[in-house]
Amino acid sequence: MNKRLSNSSHEYTKRIDRVIDHLRDHLDRQLKLEDLAKVGCFSKFHFHRIFRAMTGETLNDFTNRLRLEKAARLLKRTRQSATEIALECGFSSSATFSRSFTKAFGTSPTQYRKSGKLKNSKICKELFPKNDYILPMTAEEKEAAFPVEIRKFPARNVAYIRVSNAFEVGRVIKAFAKMIDWLKSENIYEKGVLFGMSIDDPEVTPKHLYRYEVCFASNVPFTCPDGISRMKIPSRLYGVTRVSGDLKFVSTAWDYLLQCWLINSRYEPDNAPALEIFLSKEKALDWSHFDLELAFPVREMTAK
């Protein structure tokens, strides 16, 4: 009985993951409940109840939160107009977008773009003082420490475990351990790349809703067991820098990539998550010291 229940739980998780992936990739569209139910192979009559039970949010609240969080990222990282961002995030007009954004975050899109800060609100809480996680390095020191190269990654098949409440580091490490055990059992441990990524922004998403995906990419065939899902990442450009150090050093590198390098480059953010690639897979189980490549998705900047 317990094994049947476990298999059922894994199947539900896999289907809901598929719905979340579809939502994330189509936020610019008006998605109907019955269409999303089909994506997850659920009955439309019970899908909403199942979705809420699995995610802790109603479908409408979840979708709206993803749209607003994506909009906040675009306001912070691109030069797109508010109207362009509104349409890309699925809002019917810039006025509707502005009202929703202000209600959720306590500040208007225009004010947020100027200040880069969100007030305490229904969705957003300040997670930690930024300076607590950034080393006191000069711009010149950061540029020397984190040289960036542009690299094109090929399309890859990816096995992943989606971790909720990922600010609890133990949950993420446990997922990495599960992934590594499976890779070793399938004899593909050395035949691909282990990395993490997040579809959420830690400066916007509430801590208890923050998700992190533990991933393995390879071109060798593999079949995912229960508890591990599968997707495909398309080929794209990344700005890549190597980091070897503690969590503050990693956070400082990310800060440099986004706040210094990107805005002075000829690139703009592409619509995809950033990657944390573990150069030593076993280091994924020990977060006292990291050996990573940080990869931020970019595309050639075009005049708007």
Backbone as CSV, one residue per row, in Angstrom:
resi,resn,N_x,N_y,N_z,CA_x,CA_y,CA_z,C_x,C_y,C_z
1,MET,0.833,-1.210,0.000,0.000,0.000,0.000,0.862,1.252,0.000
2,ASN,1.899,1.269,0.896,2.751,2.451,0.974,3.470,2.712,-0.335
3,LYS,3.914,1.638,-1.023,4.608,1.807,-2.296,3.668,2.379,-3.338
4,ARG,2.414,1.921,-3.348,1.438,2.446,-4.301,1.192,3.926,-4.043
5,LEU,1.088,4.296,-2.759,0.883,5.701,-2.417,2.076,6.547,-2.843
6,SER,3.289,5.995,-2.644,4.497,6.727,-3.038,4.536,6.935,-4.539
7,ASN,4.219,5.893,-5.312,4.213,6.008,-6.770,3.180,7.030,-7.227
8,SER,2.014,7.025,-6.559,0.967,7.985,-6.906,1.431,9.411,-6.640
9,SER,2.104,9.628,-5.509,2.608,10.957,-5.170,3.622,11.439,-6.199
10,HIS,4.526,10.549,-6.612,5.523,10.909,-7.628,4.844,11.273,-8.941
11,GLU,3.799,10.546,-9.292,3.095,10.814,-10.549,2.411,12.180,-10.501
12,TYR,1.794,12.487,-9.363,1.155,13.799,-9.218,2.194,14.915,-9.319
13,THR,3.333,14.725,-8.648,4.398,15.738,-8.692,4.882,15.949,-10.114
14,LYS,5.083,14.871,-10.848,5.563,14.961,-12.228,4.569,15.723,-13.099
15,ARG,3.282,15.448,-12.921,2.259,16.124,-13.731,2.146,17.606,-13.374
16,ILE,2.187,17.921,-12.083,2.121,19.327,-11.674,3.366,20.074,-12.142
17,ASP,4.527,19.423,-12.093,5.747,20.040,-12.633,5.562,20.395,-14.104
18,ARG,4.913,19.501,-14.832,4.683,19.741,-16.264,3.783,20.967,-16.461
19,VAL,2.774,21.101,-15.615,1.882,22.263,-15.698,2.646,23.547,-15.366
20,ILE,3.462,23.511,-14.312,4.238,24.691,-13.923,5.194,25.098,-15.036
21,ASP,5.858,24.124,-15.659,6.764,24.426,-16.774,6.002,25.081,-17.919
22,HIS,4.804,24.563,-18.203,3.987,25.125,-19.286,3.556,26.555,-18.947
23,LEU,3.148,26.763,-17.711,2.769,28.111,-17.269,3.927,29.086,-17.437
24,ARG,5.077,28.693,-16.954,6.260,29.553,-17.008,6.616,29.937,-18.443
25,ASP,6.435,28.997,-19.368,6.812,29.238,-20.764,5.753,29.998,-21.556
26,HIS,4.550,30.172,-20.988,3.461,30.802,-21.744,2.745,31.881,-20.930
27,LEU,3.489,32.624,-20.138,2.872,33.654,-19.303,2.273,34.789,-20.118
28,ASP,2.686,34.924,-21.378,2.147,35.996,-22.222,0.764,35.667,-22.761
29,ARG,0.294,34.441,-22.517,-1.001,34.011,-23.043,-2.042,33.935,-21.929
30,GLN,-3.294,33.989,-22.327,-4.390,33.776,-21.384,-4.676,32.279,-21.347
31,LEU,-4.259,31.638,-20.293,-4.317,30.185,-20.204,-5.598,29.739,-19.510
32,LYS,-6.331,28.853,-20.160,-7.586,28.358,-19.611,-7.336,27.156,-18.711
33,LEU,-8.178,27.041,-17.683,-8.035,25.945,-16.736,-8.090,24.597,-17.439
34,GLU,-9.025,24.447,-18.381,-9.164,23.142,-19.044,-7.942,22.784,-19.872
35,ASP,-7.279,23.806,-20.449,-6.069,23.540,-21.231,-4.915,23.114,-20.328
36,LEU,-4.794,23.759,-19.179,-3.745,23.384,-18.233,-4.013,22.004,-17.643
37,ALA,-5.284,21.693,-17.419,-5.636,20.360,-16.934,-5.191,19.293,-17.929
38,LYS,-5.344,19.586,-19.221,-4.901,18.641,-20.258,-3.391,18.456,-20.231
39,VAL,-2.657,19.558,-20.024,-1.193,19.473,-19.960,-0.769,18.497,-18.864
40,GLY,-1.470,18.547,-17.726,-1.146,17.670,-16.613,-1.891,16.355,-16.621
41,CYS,-2.719,16.141,-17.648,-3.528,14.908,-17.750,-4.436,14.733,-16.531
42,PHE,-5.056,15.833,-16.105,-6.008,15.798,-15.008,-7.414,16.084,-15.530
43,SER,-8.406,15.628,-14.790,-9.782,16.017,-15.060,-9.940,17.501,-14.770
44,LYS,-10.585,18.223,-15.685,-10.761,19.666,-15.474,-11.637,19.956,-14.254
45,PHE,-12.448,18.990,-13.864,-13.350,19.196,-12.730,-12.606,19.179,-11.391
46,HIS,-11.485,18.486,-11.341,-10.758,18.343,-10.079,-9.375,18.984,-10.110
47,PHE,-8.969,19.475,-11.288,-7.602,19.969,-11.449,-7.275,21.106,-10.485
48,HIS,-8.175,22.067,-10.350,-7.880,23.232,-9.511,-7.630,22.818,-8.067
49,ARG,-8.425,21.884,-7.571,-8.270,21.418,-6.193,-6.939,20.685,-6.016
50,ILE,-6.577,19.874,-7.016,-5.307,19.144,-6.963,-4.133,20.119,-7.002
51,PHE,-4.230,21.116,-7.891,-3.145,22.088,-8.031,-2.910,22.816,-6.708
52,ARG,-3.992,23.220,-6.072,-3.852,23.943,-4.799,-3.272,23.040,-3.720
53,ALA,-3.691,21.794,-3.702,-3.181,20.858,-2.707,-1.681,20.620,-2.879
54,MET,-1.221,20.608,-4.138,0.184,20.309,-4.424,1.090,21.526,-4.275
55,THR,0.571,22.723,-4.557,1.422,23.923,-4.556,1.170,24.856,-3.382
56,GLY,0.010,24.727,-2.744,-0.324,25.629,-1.654,-0.915,26.946,-2.110
57,GLU,-1.152,27.094,-3.421,-1.729,28.322,-3.976,-2.825,27.960,-4.969
58,THR,-3.789,28.854,-5.124,-4.764,28.653,-6.190,-4.067,28.853,-7.527
59,LEU,-4.641,28.304,-8.573,-4.056,28.446,-9.904,-3.949,29.916,-10.296
60,ASN,-4.993,30.686,-9.988,-4.991,32.102,-10.337,-3.911,32.871,-9.569
61,ASP,-3.801,32.617,-8.260,-2.779,33.292,-7.454,-1.376,32.918,-7.920
62,PHE,-1.186,31.642,-8.219,0.122,31.158,-8.661,0.523,31.819,-9.976
63,THR,-0.406,31.837,-10.939,-0.124,32.430,-12.249,0.143,33.921,-12.126
64,ASN,-0.667,34.599,-11.320,-0.486,36.041,-11.142,0.856,36.351,-10.488
65,ARG,1.238,35.534,-9.514,2.532,35.745,-8.854,3.683,35.567,-9.833
66,LEU,3.632,34.520,-10.672,4.685,34.309,-11.664,4.776,35.474,-12.637
67,ARG,3.618,35.995,-13.037,3.607,37.134,-13.970,4.236,38.375,-13.331
68,LEU,3.875,38.644,-12.096,4.401,39.826,-11.420,5.893,39.684,-11.127
69,GLU,6.314,38.491,-10.750,7.735,38.277,-10.478,8.559,38.398,-11.756
70,LYS,8.039,37.876,-12.860,8.737,38.032,-14.136,8.804,39.505,-14.520
71,ALA,7.706,40.221,-14.315,7.687,41.652,-14.632,8.724,42.408,-13.807
72,ALA,8.847,42.062,-12.531,9.842,42.725,-11.678,11.254,42.474,-12.193
73,ARG,11.521,41.248,-12.632,12.848,40.943,-13.194,13.109,41.759,-14.450
74,LEU,12.107,41.841,-15.329,12.283,42.575,-16.583,12.467,44.069,-16.333
75,LEU,11.745,44.610,-15.367,11.916,46.026,-15.026,13.331,46.304,-14.536
76,LYS,13.869,45.357,-13.780,15.182,45.554,-13.176,16.320,45.319,-14.170
77,ARG,16.096,44.401,-15.127,17.226,43.934,-15.934,17.165,44.306,-17.409
78,THR,16.062,44.882,-17.872,15.959,45.215,-19.293,15.564,46.674,-19.467
79,ARG,15.608,47.109,-20.717,15.184,48.468,-21.062,13.804,48.474,-21.722
80,GLN,13.091,47.362,-21.640,11.758,47.292,-22.232,10.819,48.292,-21.557
81,SER,9.881,48.803,-22.332,8.893,49.725,-21.769,7.904,48.961,-20.896
82,ALA,7.179,49.693,-20.061,6.177,49.068,-19.194,5.105,48.366,-20.013
83,THR,4.742,48.940,-21.153,3.733,48.316,-22.020,4.245,47.006,-22.586
84,GLU,5.485,46.984,-23.039,6.066,45.750,-23.575,6.137,44.674,-22.501
85,ILE,6.531,45.061,-21.301,6.609,44.105,-20.200,5.222,43.599,-19.828
86,ALA,4.248,44.492,-19.802,2.872,44.092,-19.479,2.380,43.015,-20.431
87,LEU,2.593,43.209,-21.729,2.126,42.245,-22.728,2.908,40.944,-22.641
88,GLU,4.222,41.027,-22.428,5.042,39.821,-22.340,4.674,38.981,-21.126
89,CYS,4.149,39.630,-20.100,3.792,38.920,-18.869,2.307,38.581,-18.778
90,GLY,1.562,38.829,-19.860,0.176,38.374,-19.911,-0.862,39.330,-19.381
91,PHE,-0.505,40.597,-19.155,-1.491,41.589,-18.716,-2.153,42.227,-19.934
92,SER,-3.424,42.555,-19.811,-4.183,43.054,-20.961,-3.775,44.462,-21.366
93,SER,-3.225,45.239,-20.428,-2.810,46.609,-20.734,-1.780,47.057,-19.713
94,SER,-1.098,48.158,-20.018,-0.113,48.688,-19.074,-0.801,49.213,-17.813
95,ALA,-2.037,49.701,-17.953,-2.774,50.203,-16.789,-3.118,49.064,-15.827
96,THR,-3.588,47.941,-16.395,-3.894,46.769,-15.568,-2.639,46.266,-14.873
97,PHE,-1.549,46.212,-15.632,-0.269,45.781,-15.075,0.165,46.689,-13.929
98,SER,0.075,47.994,-14.131,0.517,48.948,-13.114,-0.293,48.802,-11.826
99,ARG,-1.615,48.627,-11.965,-2.463,48.462,-10.774,-2.097,47.183,-10.021
100,SER,-1.933,46.092,-10.763,-1.612,44.805,-10.130,-0.247,44.853,-9.450
101,PHE,0.723,45.443,-10.121,2.079,45.534,-9.580,2.092,46.368,-8.299
102,THR,1.429,47.514,-8.337,1.400,48.405,-7.176,0.685,47.756,-5.999
103,LYS,-0.401,47.058,-6.277,-1.148,46.386,-5.216,-0.314,45.285,-4.569
104,ALA,0.432,44.551,-5.387,1.207,43.422,-4.871,2.473,43.858,-4.150
105,PHE,3.169,44.843,-4.708,4.495,45.184,-4.216,4.566,46.504,-3.453
106,GLY,3.479,47.268,-3.444,3.486,48.511,-2.696,4.248,49.639,-3.348
107,THR,4.598,49.485,-4.607,5.288,50.534,-5.358,4.947,50.368,-6.833
108,SER,4.961,51.445,-7.585,4.593,51.366,-9.002,5.751,50.811,-9.822
109,PRO,5.482,50.281,-11.023,6.568,49.814,-11.891,7.616,50.891,-12.140
110,THR,7.173,52.120,-12.352,8.113,53.219,-12.612,9.004,53.485,-11.405
111,GLN,8.407,53.513,-10.216,9.187,53.746,-8.997,10.157,52.601,-8.743
112,TYR,9.707,51.374,-8.999,10.580,50.218,-8.779,11.771,50.248,-9.724
113,ARG,11.519,50.594,-10.984,12.623,50.658,-11.954,13.667,51.691,-11.520
114,LYS,13.226,52.781,-10.933,14.158,53.827,-10.499,14.939,53.406,-9.259
115,SER,14.247,52.775,-8.310,14.887,52.469,-7.025,15.438,51.054,-6.942
116,GLY,14.817,50.129,-7.702,15.228,48.729,-7.630,14.833,48.052,-6.339
117,LYS,13.912,48.672,-5.574,13.513,48.120,-4.285,12.005,47.934,-4.218
118,LEU,11.598,46.848,-3.582,10.182,46.568,-3.367,9.859,46.758,-1.893
119,LYS,8.706,47.310,-1.625,8.296,47.517,-0.241,7.694,46.238,0.332
120,ASN,7.569,46.199,1.639,6.920,45.069,2.294,5.472,45.003,1.816
121,SER,5.039,43.842,1.319,3.720,43.772,0.698,3.168,42.370,0.797
122,LYS,2.057,42.143,0.127,1.419,40.831,0.161,2.343,39.747,-0.372
123,ILE,3.064,40.050,-1.430,3.928,39.044,-2.042,5.340,39.126,-1.495
124,CYS,5.893,40.335,-1.429,7.329,40.482,-1.202,7.669,40.833,0.235
125,LYS,8.669,40.155,0.765,9.291,40.532,2.021,10.779,40.703,1.743
126,GLU,11.406,41.606,2.479,12.857,41.728,2.339,13.464,40.501,2.993
127,LEU,14.211,39.705,2.227,14.719,38.437,2.723,15.934,38.627,3.629
128,PHE,16.814,39.510,3.240,17.988,39.791,4.046,18.612,41.078,3.534
129,PRO,19.315,41.814,4.380,19.995,43.013,3.899,21.021,42.620,2.852
130,LYS,20.947,43.260,1.694,21.810,42.894,0.574,23.281,42.895,0.961
131,ASN,23.726,43.907,1.699,25.141,44.038,2.009,25.669,42.906,2.874
132,ASP,24.782,42.196,3.578,25.213,41.072,4.396,25.764,39.935,3.548
133,TYR,25.384,39.885,2.275,25.779,38.776,1.419,26.702,39.213,0.280
134,ILE,27.168,40.460,0.314,28.056,40.972,-0.723,29.364,41.409,-0.076
135,LEU,30.487,40.928,-0.604,31.787,41.299,-0.057,32.138,42.742,-0.430
136,PRO,32.844,43.450,0.440,33.218,44.847,0.158,34.392,44.928,-0.818
137,MET,34.102,44.663,-2.096,35.130,44.710,-3.136,34.872,45.900,-4.055
138,THR,35.933,46.493,-4.568,35.779,47.583,-5.529,35.378,47.015,-6.881
139,ALA,34.900,47.880,-7.767,34.525,47.446,-9.114,35.714,46.824,-9.830
140,GLU,36.894,47.392,-9.637,38.102,46.864,-10.285,38.447,45.479,-9.742
141,GLU,38.285,45.294,-8.451,38.571,43.991,-7.845,37.590,42.932,-8.347
142,LYS,36.321,43.311,-8.461,35.323,42.365,-8.973,35.606,42.002,-10.427
143,GLU,35.947,42.994,-11.226,36.228,42.738,-12.641,37.402,41.779,-12.795
144,ALA,38.412,41.928,-11.942,39.573,41.039,-11.996,39.235,39.641,-11.482
145,ALA,38.370,39.578,-10.468,38.036,38.289,-9.852,37.059,37.471,-10.681
146,PHE,36.195,38.157,-11.458,35.120,37.461,-12.165,35.127,37.785,-13.666
147,PRO,36.176,37.389,-14.386,36.176,37.620,-15.839,35.036,36.846,-16.499
148,VAL,34.355,37.480,-17.432,33.172,36.892,-18.067,33.464,36.573,-19.524
149,GLU,33.084,35.388,-19.948,33.168,35.026,-21.359,31.781,34.645,-21.862
150,ILE,31.544,34.907,-23.138,30.276,34.531,-23.765,30.429,33.144,-24.359
151,ARG,29.500,32.270,-23.999,29.582,30.887,-24.451,28.205,30.433,-24.926
152,LYS,28.170,29.662,-25.977,26.900,29.104,-26.457,26.785,27.665,-25.990
153,PHE,25.755,27.400,-25.178,25.512,26.048,-24.698,24.585,25.334,-25.679
154,PRO,24.838,24.064,-25.951,23.958,23.320,-26.861,22.638,22.952,-26.194
155,ALA,21.663,22.588,-27.000,20.406,22.054,-26.461,20.715,20.752,-25.731
156,ARG,20.054,20.551,-24.606,20.370,19.373,-23.803,19.121,18.791,-23.154
157,ASN,19.130,17.468,-23.010,18.108,16.794,-22.221,18.482,16.927,-20.751
158,VAL,17.493,17.231,-19.925,17.765,17.527,-18.519,16.855,16.707,-17.612
159,ALA,17.452,16.029,-16.654,16.707,15.415,-15.556,16.725,16.406,-14.398
160,TYR,15.589,16.581,-13.718,15.583,17.580,-12.648,14.674,17.176,-11.492
161,ILE,15.025,17.709,-10.335,14.206,17.596,-9.129,13.867,19.012,-8.694
162,ARG,12.595,19.328,-8.629,12.181,20.674,-8.221,12.001,20.703,-6.704
163,VAL,12.726,21.596,-6.053,12.708,21.698,-4.593,11.926,22.943,-4.188
164,SER,10.891,22.772,-3.402,10.142,23.915,-2.879,10.724,24.333,-1.534
165,ASN,10.381,25.542,-1.083,10.925,26.059,0.178,12.445,25.916,0.198
166,ALA,13.074,26.336,-0.913,14.487,26.031,-1.137,15.447,26.900,-0.334
167,PHE,14.934,27.870,0.438,15.824,28.603,1.331,16.257,27.727,2.502
168,GLU,15.587,26.602,2.703,16.068,25.599,3.645,17.112,24.773,2.904
169,VAL,18.378,25.117,3.102,19.468,24.551,2.305,19.494,23.031,2.379
170,GLY,19.131,22.483,3.521,19.139,21.033,3.671,18.251,20.333,2.656
171,ARG,17.152,20.968,2.265,16.251,20.383,1.275,16.932,20.305,-0.091
172,VAL,17.701,21.333,-0.423,18.399,21.355,-1.710,19.517,20.317,-1.725
173,ILE,20.299,20.257,-0.650,21.393,19.282,-0.575,20.842,17.860,-0.641
174,LYS,19.714,17.621,0.010,19.080,16.299,-0.041,18.699,15.938,-1.476
175,ALA,18.212,16.919,-2.243,17.855,16.674,-3.647,19.096,16.386,-4.483
176,PHE,20.185,17.113,-4.232,21.440,16.827,-4.939,21.919,15.408,-4.625
177,ALA,21.812,14.998,-3.362,22.232,13.650,-2.976,21.401,12.594,-3.698
178,LYS,20.099,12.834,-3.790,19.220,11.903,-4.507,19.602,11.829,-5.978
179,MET,19.876,12.984,-6.597,20.262,13.010,-8.002,21.578,12.267,-8.215
180,ILE,22.567,12.529,-7.372,23.877,11.892,-7.516,23.774,10.384,-7.334
181,ASP,23.000,9.931,-6.352,22.812,8.483,-6.146,22.233,7.833,-7.395
182,TRP,21.249,8.495,-8.013,20.644,7.943,-9.229,21.648,7.921,-10.378
183,LEU,22.409,8.989,-10.548,23.400,9.054,-11.631,24.430,7.939,-11.497
184,LYS,24.870,7.691,-10.272,25.850,6.626,-10.051,25.240,5.252,-10.304
185,SER,23.994,5.066,-9.895,23.343,3.766,-10.097,23.123,3.460,-11.570
186,GLU,22.967,4.526,-12.388,22.755,4.362,-13.827,24.060,4.434,-14.618
187,ASN,25.170,4.598,-13.908,26.496,4.685,-14.537,26.591,5.842,-15.533
188,ILE,25.947,6.967,-15.211,26.040,8.149,-16.082,26.569,9.363,-15.306
189,TYR,27.108,9.100,-14.122,27.592,10.178,-13.251,28.619,11.060,-13.951
190,GLU,29.518,10.446,-14.721,30.589,11.197,-15.389,30.207,11.613,-16.806
191,LYS,28.967,11.389,-17.203,28.590,11.595,-18.609,27.690,12.806,-18.822
192,GLY,27.778,13.774,-17.928,26.964,14.967,-18.078,27.347,16.034,-17.080
193,VAL,26.513,17.045,-16.992,26.793,18.223,-16.171,25.748,18.350,-15.066
194,LEU,26.205,18.554,-13.844,25.317,18.762,-12.702,25.218,20.262,-12.431
195,PHE,24.004,20.757,-12.347,23.840,22.189,-12.100,22.534,22.465,-11.370
196,GLY,22.431,23.666,-10.849,21.203,24.117,-10.219,20.700,25.358,-10.920
197,MET,19.404,25.586,-10.844,18.834,26.811,-11.397,17.540,27.112,-10.659
198,SER,17.127,28.361,-10.738,15.870,28.745,-10.106,15.039,29.568,-11.066
199,ILE,13.755,29.255,-11.130,12.838,30.040,-11.953,12.268,31.205,-11.154
200,ASP,12.682,31.324,-9.880,12.209,32.404,-9.021,13.335,33.393,-8.740
201,ASP,12.966,34.588,-8.337,13.920,35.630,-7.974,13.926,35.752,-6.456
202,PRO,15.055,35.483,-5.790,15.076,35.524,-4.322,14.787,36.902,-3.746
203,GLU,14.883,37.949,-4.565,14.566,39.287,-4.079,13.068,39.587,-4.183
204,VAL,12.325,38.712,-4.858,10.906,38.966,-5.102,10.025,37.882,-4.496
205,THR,10.389,36.622,-4.705,9.561,35.502,-4.264,9.665,35.310,-2.750
206,PRO,8.539,35.146,-2.053,8.588,34.857,-0.615,9.405,33.599,-0.333
207,LYS,10.093,33.582,0.792,11.017,32.486,1.098,10.339,31.122,1.021
208,HIS,9.130,31.014,1.566,8.489,29.701,1.637,7.997,29.216,0.274
209,LEU,7.972,30.102,-0.730,7.535,29.716,-2.074,8.701,29.600,-3.055
210,TYR,9.904,29.940,-2.598,11.069,29.939,-3.491,11.417,28.510,-3.910
211,ARG,11.617,28.320,-5.224,11.900,26.991,-5.776,13.281,26.967,-6.425
212,TYR,13.933,25.820,-6.296,15.253,25.615,-6.895,15.224,24.258,-7.579
213,GLU,15.820,24.186,-8.753,15.808,22.933,-9.504,17.208,22.337,-9.567
214,VAL,17.329,21.127,-9.071,18.573,20.360,-9.127,18.568,19.595,-10.443
215,CYS,19.567,19.837,-11.292,19.506,19.366,-12.678,20.747,18.578,-13.094
216,PHE,20.546,17.690,-14.057,21.640,16.967,-14.710,21.363,16.967,-16.201
217,ALA,22.327,17.473,-16.974,22.173,17.549,-18.430,23.148,16.598,-19.096
218,SER,22.647,15.862,-20.086,23.497,14.905,-20.785,22.914,14.617,-22.157
219,ASN,23.780,14.179,-23.053,23.322,13.750,-24.374,23.208,12.235,-24.471
220,VAL,23.550,11.517,-23.390,23.365,10.071,-23.390,21.914,9.772,-23.020
221,PRO,21.339,8.688,-23.540,19.944,8.360,-23.220,19.784,8.045,-21.730
222,PHE,18.691,8.478,-21.147,18.387,8.118,-19.768,16.879,8.133,-19.573
223,THR,16.429,7.344,-18.621,15.018,7.283,-18.248,14.897,7.693,-16.794
224,CYS,14.074,8.681,-16.524,13.961,9.214,-15.163,13.102,8.302,-14.286
225,PRO,13.543,8.048,-13.067,12.734,7.259,-12.135,11.679,8.135,-11.467
226,ASP,10.868,7.535,-10.614,9.904,8.310,-9.838,10.640,9.352,-9.000
227,GLY,10.092,10.557,-8.974,10.691,11.619,-8.187,11.660,12.494,-8.943
228,ILE,11.994,12.111,-10.182,12.873,12.912,-11.034,12.152,13.155,-12.355
229,SER,12.041,14.407,-12.741,11.324,14.770,-13.964,12.303,15.048,-15.096
230,ARG,11.755,15.324,-16.273,12.589,15.493,-17.464,12.107,16.701,-18.267
231,MET,13.044,17.448,-18.836,12.721,18.548,-19.737,13.871,18.713,-20.721
232,LYS,13.707,19.630,-21.661,14.771,19.935,-22.613,15.061,21.420,-22.550
233,ILE,16.342,21.764,-22.439,16.770,23.163,-22.447,17.309,23.480,-23.832
234,PRO,16.769,24.503,-24.500,17.248,24.835,-25.843,18.631,25.471,-25.814
235,SER,19.281,25.468,-26.960,20.585,26.114,-27.091,20.429,27.624,-26.924
236,ARG,21.363,28.250,-26.178,21.346,29.708,-26.041,22.703,30.212,-25.561
237,LEU,22.852,31.534,-25.607,24.081,32.176,-25.155,24.043,32.429,-23.652
238,TYR,25.215,32.347,-23.025,25.346,32.666,-21.607,26.605,33.499,-21.386
239,GLY,26.511,34.420,-20.442,27.702,35.062,-19.899,28.165,34.217,-18.731
240,VAL,29.413,33.731,-18.786,29.880,32.725,-17.826,31.111,33.229,-17.073
241,THR,31.107,33.042,-15.758,32.295,33.319,-14.955,32.484,32.200,-13.941
242,ARG,33.743,31.949,-13.587,34.041,30.885,-12.623,34.192,31.474,-11.226
243,VAL,33.680,30.733,-10.242,33.730,31.178,-8.850,34.207,30.029,-7.975
244,SER,35.181,30.300,-7.141,35.650,29.311,-6.175,35.750,29.992,-4.818
245,GLY,34.815,29.661,-3.934,34.804,30.316,-2.630,33.534,30.013,-1.865
246,ASP,33.269,30.800,-0.826,32.096,30.556,0.011,30.857,31.242,-0.566
247,LEU,29.757,31.154,0.181,28.480,31.678,-0.305,28.544,33.177,-0.574
248,LYS,29.239,33.929,0.269,29.350,35.374,0.045,30.096,35.673,-1.248
249,PHE,31.109,34.864,-1.550,31.874,35.069,-2.779,30.991,34.799,-3.993
250,VAL,30.165,33.746,-3.900,29.230,33.436,-4.989,28.217,34.569,-5.155
251,SER,27.656,35.054,-4.046,26.682,36.151,-4.110,27.303,37.412,-4.695
252,THR,28.554,37.667,-4.359,29.252,38.838,-4.893,29.450,38.706,-6.397
253,ALA,29.746,37.486,-6.843,29.908,37.252,-8.284,28.602,37.496,-9.030
254,TRP,27.493,37.007,-8.478,26.188,37.254,-9.108,25.891,38.755,-9.138
255,ASP,26.188,39.440,-8.053,25.951,40.876,-7.994,26.756,41.600,-9.079
256,TYR,28.003,41.187,-9.272,28.837,41.801,-10.311,28.277,41.522,-11.701
257,LEU,27.872,40.269,-11.940,27.329,39.905,-13.255,26.136,40.775,-13.630
258,LEU,25.228,40.969,-12.685,23.974,41.662,-12.984,24.082,43.179,-12.871
259,GLN,24.829,43.651,-11.879,24.849,45.086,-11.607,25.964,45.833,-12.343
260,CYS,27.012,45.128,-12.723,28.157,45.791,-13.369,28.376,45.301,-14.793
261,TRP,28.655,44.010,-14.921,29.023,43.499,-16.246,27.894,43.642,-17.258
262,LEU,26.690,43.167,-16.892,25.594,43.115,-17.855,25.236,44.495,-18.393
263,ILE,25.085,45.467,-17.514,24.617,46.782,-17.956,25.674,47.546,-18.745
264,ASN,26.917,47.060,-18.714,27.979,47.689,-19.499,28.386,46.845,-20.704
265,SER,27.624,45.786,-20.964,27.929,44.907,-22.092,27.000,45.232,-23.259
266,ARG,27.177,44.521,-24.362,26.273,44.703,-25.504,25.176,43.643,-25.501
267,TYR,24.928,43.069,-24.315,23.930,42.014,-24.185,22.813,42.443,-23.241
268,GLU,21.676,41.759,-23.372,20.561,41.923,-22.451,20.118,40.537,-22.003
269,PRO,19.379,40.428,-20.896,18.982,39.111,-20.398,18.064,38.382,-21.375
270,ASP,18.307,37.099,-21.538,17.382,36.254,-22.280,16.345,35.714,-21.302
271,ASN,15.248,35.226,-21.847,14.131,34.789,-21.007,14.334,33.340,-20.564
272,ALA,15.227,33.143,-19.612,15.546,31.804,-19.117,16.220,31.936,-17.757
273,PRO,16.209,30.879,-16.961,16.879,30.939,-15.654,18.402,30.954,-15.799
274,ALA,19.069,31.533,-14.815,20.524,31.450,-14.721,20.906,30.077,-14.158
275,LEU,22.149,29.667,-14.428,22.614,28.340,-14.029,23.786,28.443,-13.063
276,GLU,23.845,27.507,-12.125,25.005,27.335,-11.251,25.559,25.941,-11.517
277,ILE,26.656,25.883,-12.276,27.208,24.615,-12.751,28.294,24.143,-11.790
278,PHE,28.119,22.950,-11.239,29.077,22.400,-10.279,30.213,21.718,-11.033
279,LEU,31.414,22.312,-10.969,32.568,21.744,-11.662,33.048,20.481,-10.960
280,SER,32.801,20.401,-9.659,33.024,19.179,-8.893,31.673,18.740,-8.355
281,LYS,31.151,17.631,-8.864,29.792,17.219,-8.491,29.639,16.997,-6.995
282,GLU,30.663,16.446,-6.356,30.552,16.158,-4.926,30.434,17.436,-4.095
283,LYS,30.898,18.573,-4.640,30.782,19.842,-3.927,29.321,20.272,-3.772
284,ALA,28.433,19.662,-4.544,27.011,19.977,-4.416,26.464,19.525,-3.068
285,LEU,27.215,18.662,-2.375,26.781,18.151,-1.077,27.460,18.874,0.082
286,ASP,28.354,19.803,-0.223,29.075,20.545,0.812,29.052,22.022,0.446
287,TRP,28.201,22.778,1.108,28.009,24.180,0.738,28.891,25.136,1.537
288,SER,29.971,24.617,2.131,30.905,25.503,2.823,31.879,26.136,1.841
289,HIS,32.101,25.471,0.707,33.003,25.996,-0.328,32.485,25.529,-1.685
290,PHE,32.392,26.453,-2.641,31.841,26.150,-3.959,32.923,26.235,-5.032
291,ASP,32.779,25.403,-6.040,33.587,25.510,-7.263,32.594,25.472,-8.418
292,LEU,32.226,26.651,-8.915,31.098,26.789,-9.836,31.472,27.576,-11.079
293,GLU,30.679,27.359,-12.116,30.568,28.318,-13.199,29.178,28.925,-13.108
294,LEU,29.104,30.240,-12.992,27.826,30.936,-13.003,27.528,31.334,-14.437
295,ALA,26.353,30.952,-14.925,26.003,31.200,-16.328,24.698,31.980,-16.393
296,PHE,24.775,33.201,-16.906,23.595,34.060,-17.008,23.150,34.129,-18.465
297,PRO,21.867,33.804,-18.769,21.399,33.758,-20.163,21.311,35.153,-20.774
298,VAL,21.885,35.313,-21.964,21.908,36.630,-22.615,21.575,36.501,-24.097
299,ARG,21.260,37.635,-24.696,21.089,37.731,-26.139,21.626,39.092,-26.575
300,GLU,21.944,39.182,-27.853,22.440,40.448,-28.385,21.389,41.530,-28.165
301,MET,21.823,42.685,-27.671,20.887,43.770,-27.433,20.446,44.383,-28.758
302,THR,19.146,44.620,-28.863,18.602,45.254,-30.062,17.958,46.571,-29.680
303,ALA,17.984,47.515,-30.579,17.359,48.818,-30.324,15.852,48.653,-30.245
304,LYS,15.231,49.308,-29.277,13.771,49.222,-29.093,13.101,50.462,-29.648
